[in-house]
């Protein structure tokens, strides 16, 4: 048996998310089905992040244990021939036997895109949160900066989740306005939130994005975020931003 590492990009619009579900089509399920055709038997694929319905990835990482002797280049060609066009395997590598895409992770980076304009291009609509209210970007930048460091992010997780340890270390939390998405027609008014951490809670990035938009709408001051981190409840933070603006950008390993 050998361990392979896959780097995968996908448009999550049509899928129930990365993780295999009882109903609906998942990215994990499609990749497993494709690898099973190589192996002649079921294959389990582990992803670094369990992206939700409608969430995208530029650099999702997955790992699998294979018995066959197919070379990485052969797997790359074959997988992309079998997978839908909105899922692409960007790289296949043979790696150390103990490598695990999820448990070997040291950090992950996400990006959330907000189009702050009266109109959004139909070619961009599936990849941004369209916010028509004028946003105070400087206030959003100040609020985002307060999240850097080691904090309890319980106020930014999904209600009802049972995970006990909600402390995470954020190394980057930044709002940019000069970032461009690869759209057909460029429009001004794109705001992107970039965040890197050693781990994320369920819906954490989307809850932060929703709270930052509340700050931008001047519904709460930037100075309110440290108080949220200090024992705040999920109901006290902003709404969960819609999924289509979220991208898993990259995964880092030691």
RALIN-V757009 format. One line per field, one symbol per residue. psi: psi as a letter, one per 30 degrees, with the letter a starting at -180 (. if undefined). A space follows every 10 residues. Layout:
BEGIN
psi=???
END
This chain:
BEGIN
psi=klkkkkkkkl jgeglgaekk leklkleeee eeeeeeeefg lkkkkkleki klkfklkfhk klllkkflgk leeeeeeeef ffllfgkkjf kkkkakefkk eeffkelkkl kkkkjilekk kfffefgljj jfkkkjeeee eeeefffkaj ljgefglkkf kgkejgkljk fkjkkkfgkk lilejkklgk kkkkkklflk lkgeeeeeee eeeeeefhfk leffeeeefi glleffallj llfffkkjel kkk.
END
